[in-house]
Amino acid sequence: MLNTGRNGIIFDFDDTLVENAVFFEISRKKFVLFMEGLGFHSEEVLVTLDRIDIENVTKCGAFLKECFPGAMAQTYDHFCAVNDILPRPDLRREALDIGWWVFRQKPVPVKGSKDVLEELGRRYDLFLATKGDPTVQWQRIEDSGLKGYFRQIYVLKNKTRQEYVDIAQKNNFSEKNSWVIGNSIKSDINPGIQAGLNCIHIPNRYTWHFEMEEPVGEYLTLDSLGLVPDLLLRRELFGIHPHSRFFKYGL
């Protein structure tokens, strides 16, 4: 990367530009009610569901669409087994369908996302980097109405330092004037910092705990996506540099 290169911004997609985790949370609650109706305790159900879901993602090495519904069916199987209950195929299908419900939901853009992309697109080259099941993610990007704002879109198996370095080098980013913006410390902020880019964290209350991690360096935190253009404009005008210290903006 060169300090004389392109001023670029790499945006995360899910829970940064569009709502996503909230649908998983709704599905989890539906599954708990389903399992409670069968006589199982909600806390035990959630602990088991999370454990199996993480195991599935880890085993697949990526966020494939089958992982979440599969975890619900496997959780149902587990509680049947430990309680010496014969699983019913119709109930197992119902458990699967509760998980698949998430993937039938159309993406809902975060409030103000189009305005933010429109404004930033006048001063920066915008890129999108998301991870997940490629078929699902490409369709969701198309359905979101945000596709046209980006110079390039990357649907990745994982988001690590190397993926961000590759994007930055391929597109000749200026390290000093380029950014990563996302809701996940693990998948957005830490690899962005490790790649030498400036980073803005926009927390989302529904971010999955699997995506939580201790930060490895300095970054900015904003309350909402809508504050990003003003922050970057202040930096351009007054030379505020995020690596000078960690601070929160807009609280």
C-alpha positions in Angstrom: 0.0 0.0 0.0 1.1 3.5 -0.7 0.2 6.8 1.0 -0.1 8.3 -2.4 -2.7 5.7 -3.7 -6.4 5.6 -3.8 -8.6 6.7 -0.9 -10.8 3.6 -0.3 -13.3 2.4 2.2 -14.0 -1.3 2.7 -17.5 -1.7 4.2 -18.8 -4.8 5.9 -22.3 -5.8 4.8 -24.3 -7.7 7.5 -25.2 -5.6 10.5 -23.2 -2.7 9.2 -25.2 -1.8 6.1 -28.1 -4.2 6.4 -29.8 -5.8 9.4 -29.0 -9.5 9.7 -28.3 -10.8 13.2 -31.7 -9.6 14.4 -33.3 -12.2 12.2 -31.1 -14.9 13.7 -32.2 -13.6 17.2 -35.9 -13.8 16.3 -35.3 -17.4 14.9 -33.5 -18.4 18.1 -36.4 -17.1 20.2 -38.9 -19.1 18.0 -36.8 -22.2 18.5 -36.7 -21.8 22.2 -40.5 -21.5 22.3 -40.7 -24.6 20.1 -38.5 -26.6 22.4 -40.2 -25.3 25.6 -43.4 -26.6 24.1 -41.8 -30.0 24.0 -40.8 -29.7 27.7 -37.2 -28.7 27.4 -35.6 -25.8 29.4 -34.8 -22.6 27.5 -31.4 -21.9 29.0 -30.1 -25.4 28.3 -31.5 -25.2 24.8 -29.7 -21.9 24.0 -26.4 -23.1 25.4 -26.6 -26.3 23.3 -27.8 -24.5 20.2 -24.9 -22.1 20.4 -22.3 -24.8 21.0 -23.5 -26.9 18.0 -23.8 -23.9 15.8 -20.2 -22.8 16.4 -19.1 -26.4 16.0 -20.8 -26.5 12.6 -19.3 -23.3 11.4 -15.9 -24.3 12.6 -16.2 -27.7 10.9 -17.3 -26.2 7.6 -14.6 -23.5 7.9 -17.2 -20.9 6.8 -20.7 -19.5 7.4 -22.5 -21.9 5.1 -26.3 -21.6 5.1 -26.9 -25.1 6.3 -25.0 -24.6 9.6 -27.7 -22.7 11.5 -30.8 -24.7 10.5 -28.7 -27.9 11.0 -27.8 -26.8 14.5 -31.5 -26.5 15.4 -32.2 -30.0 14.1 -29.2 -31.3 15.9 -30.2 -29.6 19.1 -33.6 -31.2 18.9 -31.9 -34.6 18.3 -29.6 -34.0 21.3 -32.5 -33.4 23.7 -34.4 -36.3 22.4 -31.3 -38.5 23.0 -30.5 -37.4 26.5 -34.1 -37.7 27.5 -34.6 -41.1 25.9 -37.3 -39.8 23.5 -37.8 -41.1 20.0 -37.3 -38.1 17.6 -40.3 -37.4 15.4 -39.5 -36.6 11.7 -42.2 -33.9 11.6 -40.8 -32.1 14.6 -37.3 -32.3 13.3 -38.5 -30.7 10.0 -40.2 -28.0 12.1 -36.9 -27.3 13.9 -35.1 -27.1 10.5 -37.7 -24.7 9.1 -37.3 -22.3 12.1 -33.7 -22.0 11.1 -34.3 -21.7 7.4 -36.8 -18.9 8.1 -33.8 -16.5 8.5 -32.7 -17.1 4.9 -36.2 -16.3 3.5 -36.0 -12.7 4.9 -35.2 -9.9 2.6 -32.3 -7.7 3.7 -33.3 -4.4 5.4 -30.9 -1.6 4.9 -29.7 0.1 8.1 -31.3 3.6 8.4 -29.5 6.1 6.4 -27.1 3.6 4.7 -27.9 4.8 1.2 -27.4 8.4 2.1 -24.0 7.6 3.7 -22.8 5.6 0.7 -24.0 8.3 -1.7 -22.1 11.0 0.2 -18.9 9.0 0.8 -18.9 7.8 -2.8 -18.1 11.3 -3.9 -14.8 11.4 -2.0 -13.8 7.7 -1.7 -13.8 4.5 -3.8 -16.2 2.2 -2.0 -15.7 -1.6 -1.7 -17.8 -4.2 0.0 -16.3 -7.2 1.8 -18.6 -9.8 3.3 -18.3 -13.4 4.3 -20.8 -16.2 4.2 -22.5 -18.6 1.9 -21.8 -17.1 -1.6 -25.2 -18.0 -3.1 -27.0 -16.4 -0.1 -24.7 -13.3 0.1 -24.8 -12.4 -3.6 -28.6 -12.6 -3.6 -28.9 -10.5 -0.5 -26.5 -7.9 -1.9 -28.7 -7.8 -5.0 -31.9 -7.5 -3.0 -30.5 -4.8 -0.7 -30.4 -2.2 -3.4 -26.9 -1.2 -2.4 -24.8 -3.1 -5.0 -24.4 -0.1 -7.3 -22.6 2.0 -4.8 -19.5 -0.2 -4.8 -16.5 -0.3 -7.2 -15.9 -3.9 -6.3 -17.6 -6.5 -4.1 -15.9 -9.4 -2.4 -17.8 -12.4 -1.0 -15.1 -14.2 1.1 -14.8 -17.5 2.9 -13.1 -15.7 5.8 -12.1 -12.1 6.6 -8.5 -12.1 7.9 -5.5 -9.8 7.6 -4.6 -11.4 4.3 -8.0 -10.7 2.7 -7.8 -7.0 3.6 -4.2 -6.8 2.4 -5.1 -8.4 -0.9 -8.0 -5.9 -1.4 -5.9 -2.9 -0.5 -2.9 -3.9 -2.7 -5.1 -4.9 -5.7 -6.8 -1.5 -5.6 -3.8 0.6 -4.7 -5.1 1.9 -1.4 -3.5 4.8 0.4 -2.8 3.3 3.9 -3.1 6.7 5.5 -6.4 7.6 3.9 -8.2 4.3 3.6 -10.7 2.7 6.0 -12.4 -0.5 7.1 -15.9 0.0 8.6 -17.8 -2.8 10.3 -19.6 -4.1 13.4 -17.3 -7.1 14.1 -14.1 -6.7 16.0 -13.1 -10.2 15.0 -13.9 -10.0 11.3 -13.7 -6.3 10.5 -11.6 -4.3 12.9 -8.8 -6.6 14.0 -7.9 -7.8 10.5 -8.2 -4.2 9.2 -5.8 -3.0 11.9 -3.4 -5.8 11.1 -3.5 -4.9 7.4 -2.4 -1.3 8.3 -5.8 0.4 7.6 -7.8 2.9 9.6 -10.8 1.3 11.2 -14.2 2.4 12.4 -16.3 0.1 14.6 -20.1 0.5 14.6 -21.4 -1.8 17.3 -24.6 -3.8 16.7 -26.6 -5.0 19.7 -27.3 -8.3 18.0 -23.7 -9.2 16.9 -23.1 -12.9 17.5 -20.7 -13.6 20.4 -18.7 -15.7 17.9 -17.7 -12.4 16.3 -16.5 -10.8 19.5 -12.8 -10.6 20.2 -10.3 -8.4 22.1 -9.0 -5.6 19.8 -5.4 -5.8 18.7 -4.9 -2.1 18.2 -6.4 1.4 18.0 -9.6 2.2 16.2 -12.6 4.5 16.3 -16.1 3.6 17.6 -19.2 5.4 16.4 -22.7 5.1 17.6 -24.2 4.8 14.2 -23.4 4.6 10.5 -24.8 8.1 9.9 -21.9 9.7 11.8 -19.2 8.3 9.5 -19.3 11.1 6.8 -18.9 13.8 9.4 -16.0 12.1 11.1 -14.1 11.5 7.9 -14.8 15.1 6.7 -13.4 16.4 10.0 -10.3 14.3 9.5 -9.8 15.6 6.0 -10.2 19.2 7.1 -8.4 19.2 10.4 -6.0 16.2 10.1 -7.5 14.1 13.0 -5.7 10.8 12.8 -7.3 7.8 14.4 -4.0 6.1 15.2 -3.1 8.9 17.6 -5.2 7.2 20.3 -8.4 5.2 20.8 -11.5 7.2 21.3 -15.2 7.1 20.9 -17.0 9.6 18.8 -20.7 10.6 18.9 -21.5 9.4 22.4 
